[in-house]
Amino acid sequence: MTLPRRGLLFGFLATLTVGLPALGADKDPLRILIIDGQNNHNWVSMTPILREALEKTGRFSVDVATSPPKGSEAAQWDQFSPLFSKYDVVMSNYNGERWPSRVEKAFETYVAAGGGLVNVHAANNAFEGWPEFNKMIGLGWRDNKFGDRVTIDDSGKVVRTPKGEGPGAGHGPQHRYKVTTRESSHPVTQGIPAEWLHAKDELYQGQRGPAENMEILATAFASKEYDGSGTNEPMIWVIPYGKGRVFTTVMGHTSNDETVAVRCIGFQTVLARGAEWAATGKVTLPIPANFPTATQESVVKEPAKTQ
């Protein structure tokens, strides 16, 4: 769903044995870097799931860069120097302290020059004081004084609530919810069902930001039954930044004992397709036969725990 604003657009796995077909050796793998190390969610359990989901497609070569822990000395941060230019796309599983200014500047240059960025769940909570990052993500976990809020009404019309009015960011208790595709012609969501049932997850609402050049690909209805806003909240969107492409999904909660949201086949499929699009502007990854339907969730089985 494209959103006009001041002349701007505002707008795989199936199981461990059945999933997105590997693309084979006829395509060079896309190089992707996952950044983690600080998060209010369990990045330690989440990153391996993200990595496996990407690698199982046969489309990606995955590296991980882990930041120093929260409260680290400057000398430790001096060792954190991701070579962004080596990668086609960067995936953020990070929500923590600001990066050193040299890293932030290198990242801005990377994306503006054509690099891809994928933000997953709490990654859009990060870096409230970093203006360029806020432009990249469009909407983030901010209070209502930070920027505009964007929702979609039941007729499909975009509703923009000015800063200072309405709620800030939040969510109710975790639950399963339907995801509604709003832009079926976009490469990421082309062929995705009009509605599909996402596994138990947090449903973000009241996100705030500059929200410029934003194209909303999918929403979810935040039901008041689950302390929701009573309207359709953006779940998946894309934004250009310079020559680069930014893909955001606010789905994908993890905790110490809960990973079902990131094992949802719908989540993993859209995530991989979003990463491919952010890297190339195109999507070749297919949609698995057991992608969730409007009434039936579909989840990658969790490996059995060893004693």
C-alpha positions as CSV (number, residue, x, y, z in Angstrom):
1,M,0.0,0.0,0.0
2,T,1.6,3.2,-1.2
3,L,1.0,6.3,0.9
4,P,1.2,9.7,-0.8
5,R,2.7,12.4,1.5
6,R,4.1,15.7,0.3
7,G,4.9,14.2,-3.1
8,L,6.6,11.1,-1.5
9,L,5.5,7.5,-1.5
10,F,4.4,6.6,2.0
11,G,3.0,4.4,1.7
12,F,10.8,-21.3,3.7
13,L,11.1,-23.0,5.5
14,A,8.2,-25.4,5.9
15,T,9.7,-27.9,8.3
16,L,13.2,-29.2,8.8
17,T,12.6,-31.6,5.9
18,V,10.1,-29.6,3.7
19,G,10.7,-26.0,2.9
20,L,11.7,-23.6,0.2
21,P,13.6,-25.4,-2.6
22,A,17.3,-24.6,-2.8
23,L,18.2,-22.5,-5.8
24,G,21.2,-24.6,-6.6
25,A,24.6,-23.5,-7.8
26,D,23.3,-21.5,-10.8
27,K,23.1,-18.4,-8.6
28,D,25.9,-17.0,-6.5
29,P,24.8,-16.8,-2.9
30,L,24.0,-13.4,-1.5
31,R,26.2,-12.3,1.3
32,I,24.3,-11.3,4.4
33,L,25.6,-10.1,7.8
34,I,23.4,-10.5,10.9
35,I,24.2,-8.0,13.7
36,D,23.4,-9.0,17.3
37,G,24.9,-8.7,20.7
38,Q,22.5,-6.5,22.6
39,N,18.7,-6.8,22.6
40,N,15.8,-6.8,25.1
41,H,14.8,-10.0,23.4
42,N,16.7,-13.3,23.4
43,W,19.1,-12.7,20.5
44,V,21.2,-15.7,21.5
45,S,18.4,-18.1,20.6
46,M,17.0,-16.0,17.8
47,T,20.0,-15.4,15.6
48,P,20.6,-19.2,15.0
49,I,17.0,-19.6,13.8
50,L,17.3,-16.6,11.5
51,R,20.6,-17.9,10.2
52,E,19.2,-21.4,9.5
53,A,16.1,-20.0,7.8
54,L,18.2,-18.0,5.4
55,E,20.8,-20.7,4.7
56,K,18.1,-23.4,4.1
57,T,16.9,-21.4,1.1
58,G,20.3,-21.9,-0.7
59,R,20.3,-18.2,-1.6
60,F,22.4,-16.8,1.2
61,S,25.9,-17.0,2.7
62,V,25.5,-15.8,6.3
63,D,28.0,-14.2,8.7
64,V,27.3,-12.9,12.2
65,A,28.8,-9.8,13.9
66,T,28.2,-9.7,17.7
67,S,28.6,-6.4,19.4
68,P,30.3,-5.9,22.9
69,P,27.9,-6.4,25.8
70,K,26.0,-3.5,27.3
71,G,28.3,-1.3,29.4
72,S,31.5,-2.3,27.7
73,E,34.5,-0.1,27.7
74,A,35.5,2.0,24.7
75,A,38.4,-0.4,24.0
76,Q,36.0,-3.2,23.4
77,W,33.9,-1.1,21.1
78,D,37.1,-0.3,19.2
79,Q,37.1,-4.0,18.1
80,F,33.6,-3.7,16.6
81,S,34.1,-2.8,13.0
82,P,31.7,-4.6,10.7
83,L,32.9,-4.4,7.1
84,F,29.5,-3.6,5.6
85,S,30.8,-3.2,2.1
86,K,31.6,-6.9,2.0
87,Y,27.9,-7.7,2.1
88,D,24.8,-7.4,-0.1
89,V,22.5,-7.0,2.8
90,V,22.7,-6.5,6.6
91,M,20.1,-7.9,8.9
92,S,19.7,-6.2,12.3
93,N,18.8,-8.3,15.4
94,Y,20.2,-5.6,17.6
95,N,18.4,-3.3,20.1
96,G,20.9,-1.7,22.4
97,E,23.5,1.0,22.9
98,R,24.5,3.4,20.1
99,W,27.3,2.2,17.9
100,P,30.5,4.2,17.7
101,S,30.0,7.2,15.4
102,R,32.5,5.7,12.9
103,V,30.4,2.6,12.6
104,E,27.2,4.6,12.2
105,K,28.7,6.8,9.5
106,A,30.0,3.7,7.7
107,F,26.5,2.1,7.9
108,E,24.8,5.2,6.6
109,T,27.3,5.3,3.7
110,Y,26.7,1.6,3.0
111,V,23.0,1.8,2.8
112,A,22.9,5.1,0.9
113,A,25.3,3.7,-1.7
114,G,23.0,0.7,-2.4
115,G,23.4,-1.7,0.5
116,G,20.3,-3.6,1.8
117,L,19.0,-3.5,5.4
118,V,16.6,-5.8,7.1
119,N,15.2,-4.9,10.5
120,V,13.6,-7.7,12.6
121,H,11.1,-7.1,15.4
122,A,12.9,-5.2,18.2
123,A,15.6,-3.9,15.9
124,N,13.3,-1.0,15.1
125,N,13.2,-0.2,18.8
126,A,16.9,0.9,18.6
127,F,18.7,4.1,18.1
128,E,16.0,6.7,18.9
129,G,18.6,9.5,18.8
130,W,20.1,8.5,15.4
131,P,18.2,10.6,12.8
132,E,19.4,8.7,9.7
133,F,18.4,5.4,11.3
134,N,14.9,6.8,12.0
135,K,14.7,7.7,8.3
136,M,15.7,4.2,7.3
137,I,13.1,2.4,9.5
138,G,10.2,4.9,9.1
139,L,8.4,3.8,12.2
140,G,9.9,2.7,15.5
141,W,9.2,2.0,19.1
142,R,8.8,5.6,20.3
143,D,6.5,7.7,22.4
144,N,3.7,9.7,20.8
145,K,5.8,12.9,20.9
146,F,8.5,11.5,18.6
147,G,6.7,11.5,15.2
148,D,3.6,10.6,13.3
149,R,1.7,7.4,13.7
150,V,0.4,5.4,10.6
151,T,-2.5,3.0,10.5
152,I,-4.9,1.6,7.9
153,D,-8.6,1.9,8.4
154,D,-11.1,-0.9,7.5
155,S,-11.7,0.6,4.1
156,G,-8.0,0.4,3.3
157,K,-7.4,4.1,3.7
158,V,-4.1,5.3,5.2
159,V,-4.6,7.2,8.5
160,R,-1.8,9.4,9.7
161,T,-1.9,10.7,13.3
162,P,0.3,13.7,14.1
163,K,2.8,13.5,16.9
164,G,1.4,14.4,20.2
165,E,-1.9,12.8,19.4
166,G,-3.0,9.2,20.1
167,P,-0.9,6.4,21.7
168,G,2.8,5.8,21.5
169,A,4.3,2.4,20.8
170,G,3.2,-0.7,22.7
171,H,1.7,-4.2,22.4
172,G,-0.8,-6.4,24.3
173,P,-0.3,-10.0,25.3
174,Q,1.1,-12.4,22.8
175,H,-1.4,-14.2,20.6
176,R,-1.9,-15.7,17.1
177,Y,-3.2,-13.1,14.6
178,K,-4.0,-12.8,10.9
179,V,-1.6,-10.8,8.7
180,T,-3.3,-9.0,5.8
181,T,-1.4,-8.4,2.6
182,R,-1.8,-4.8,1.4
183,E,0.5,-4.7,-1.6
184,S,0.2,-8.0,-3.6
185,S,2.2,-6.6,-6.5
186,H,5.4,-5.9,-4.6
187,P,8.1,-8.5,-5.2
188,V,8.3,-9.5,-1.5
189,T,4.5,-10.2,-1.1
190,Q,3.6,-11.2,-4.7
191,G,1.9,-14.6,-4.4
192,I,1.5,-14.4,-0.7
193,P,-2.1,-15.1,0.5
194,A,-4.4,-12.1,1.1
195,E,-4.6,-13.3,4.7
196,W,-2.4,-15.7,6.7
197,L,-2.3,-16.8,10.3
198,H,0.9,-15.9,12.1
199,A,2.0,-17.9,15.1
200,K,1.8,-16.6,18.7
201,D,3.7,-13.3,18.7
202,E,3.6,-9.7,20.0
203,L,1.5,-7.4,17.8
204,Y,3.2,-4.0,17.7
205,Q,1.0,-0.9,17.7
206,G,1.3,2.9,17.9
207,Q,4.7,3.0,16.2
208,R,6.1,6.5,15.6
209,G,8.5,8.1,13.2
210,P,9.1,10.3,10.2
211,A,7.4,7.5,8.1
212,E,8.5,9.0,4.8
213,N,8.8,7.1,1.5
214,M,7.1,4.2,3.2
215,E,5.3,1.4,1.4
216,I,3.2,-0.8,3.7
217,L,3.2,-4.4,2.5
218,A,1.1,-6.0,5.3
219,T,-0.9,-5.1,8.4
220,A,-2.5,-6.9,11.3
221,F,-5.6,-6.0,13.2
222,A,-4.8,-5.1,16.8
223,S,-7.9,-6.4,18.6
224,K,-9.1,-4.8,21.7
225,E,-9.6,-8.3,23.1
226,Y,-5.8,-8.4,23.4
227,D,-5.4,-4.7,24.6
228,G,-5.0,-3.6,21.0
229,S,-5.7,-0.3,19.3
230,G,-8.7,-1.5,17.4
231,T,-7.3,-0.8,14.0
232,N,-4.9,-2.2,11.4
233,E,-1.3,-1.7,12.3
234,P,1.7,-1.9,9.9
235,M,3.6,-5.2,10.2
236,I,5.8,-5.3,7.1
237,W,7.0,-2.3,5.1
238,V,9.8,-1.1,2.8
239,I,11.6,2.2,2.4
240,P,14.3,3.5,0.1
241,Y,17.3,5.2,1.6
242,G,19.5,6.8,-1.0
243,K,20.2,4.0,-3.5
244,G,19.6,1.3,-0.8
245,R,16.5,-0.6,0.1
246,V,15.2,-1.2,3.7
247,F,12.8,-4.0,4.7
248,T,11.2,-4.1,8.1
249,T,9.1,-6.7,9.8
250,V,8.0,-6.0,13.4
251,M,7.1,-9.7,13.9
252,G,9.4,-12.2,15.5
253,H,9.4,-12.0,19.3
254,T,11.7,-14.4,21.2
255,S,12.2,-14.9,24.9
256,N,14.1,-17.5,26.9
257,D,11.6,-20.2,26.3
258,E,9.5,-18.9,23.4
259,T,10.6,-19.0,19.8
260,V,7.4,-20.0,17.9
261,A,7.0,-16.6,16.3
262,V,10.4,-16.9,14.5
263,R,9.7,-20.5,13.5
264,C,6.5,-19.5,11.8
265,I,6.8,-20.5,8.1
266,G,5.0,-17.3,7.0
267,F,7.5,-15.2,9.0
268,Q,10.5,-17.1,7.7
269,T,9.4,-17.0,4.1
270,V,8.6,-13.3,4.0
271,L,11.9,-12.6,5.9
272,A,14.0,-14.4,3.3
273,R,12.1,-12.8,0.4
274,G,12.6,-9.4,2.1
275,A,16.3,-10.0,2.5
276,E,16.6,-11.0,-1.2
277,W,14.7,-7.9,-2.3
278,A,16.8,-5.6,0.0
279,A,19.9,-7.1,-1.6
280,T,18.9,-7.2,-5.2
281,G,15.5,-5.4,-5.8
282,K,14.1,-8.7,-7.0
283,V,12.7,-11.9,-5.5
284,T,13.3,-15.4,-6.8
285,L,12.6,-17.4,-3.7
286,P,9.3,-19.4,-4.0
287,I,6.5,-19.6,-1.5
288,P,6.3,-23.1,0.1
289,A,3.2,-25.2,-0.4
290,N,2.6,-25.3,3.4
291,F,2.7,-21.5,3.8
292,P,0.1,-20.6,6.5
293,T,-3.6,-20.1,5.4
294,A,-6.1,-17.7,6.9
295,T,-7.2,-20.3,9.4
296,Q,-4.2,-22.5,9.9
297,E,-0.7,-21.6,11.2
298,S,2.4,-23.4,10.0
299,V,5.5,-23.7,12.1
300,V,8.9,-25.2,11.7
301,K,9.3,-27.9,14.4
302,E,11.6,-27.1,17.2
303,P,14.6,-29.5,17.4
304,A,14.3,-32.0,20.2
305,K,16.3,-30.9,23.3
306,T,19.1,-33.1,24.4
307,Q,19.6,-34.1,28.0
